[in-house]
């Protein structure tokens, strides 16, 4: 891998790392909202679903991040 490709991959890794952190923050927000509106079953269902979706996205991003790190030889 040439230096330019390596730099692009390093930038991509930074972006993935940022995205994973943001997914995690959003997931925590949905969890807090679920607790805040726990008296409304529809809200609880909605926020539970949203939280689970964010968790799935976070897992996929983490997997891709690990793959990219291995490809760069950083792991």
N, C-alpha and C positions, 0 to 999 in steps of 0.2 A: 504494500500500500504506500503510495507516495505521500509526501508531506501535506500537499493540499487536501487530499482525500482524508488524511488523518485529522487535519484541522476541522474539516466539515463534520466528521464523525464526532469529534470532541464537542463541537457546538451542539450537535444533535443530542448528545448525552446530557448536556446542561439543560436543554429544553425538556427532555423527558423527565429529568430529576425535578424540575420546576413543576411540571404537569402533575407528577405523582403527589407532590406536596399540596398542590391546590385541590386535587381530588380528595385528599385526606381531610383538608380543612372543610370542604363542602360536606363531606360525610359527617363530620362532627357537628356542623351547623344543623343538618337535617335531624340528627339525633337529639340535639337540644330542643329543636322545634317540636319534635315528637313528644318529648317530655312536657313541654310547655302547654301543648294542646291535648294532653292525655285524656281529657274529658270528652273529646269529640272523636268517636270511633273512625269516622271517615278521614279525619286529619291524621290520626295515628296510622291508619292503613297507607295513606299517601306518603307520609314521611318515612315510614318503614320501607316502602317500595323504593323511594328515591335513594335512601341510604344504601340499600342493597345494590342498586344500579351503580352508584358511585364506587362501591366496594369492588364490583366486577371490573369497572374501568380502571381502578387503581391497580388491581391485580394484573390486568393485561399490560398496563404501562410498565409495571415493575418487571414483568417477564421480558418485555422488549428491551428494557434498559439493561438487564443482565446479559441478554444476547448481544447487544451492541458493545458492552464492555468486553465480553469474550472476544468478539470480532476484532476489537482494537488491541487485544492482548493486555488489557489492564486488570484482568482478574486471574 
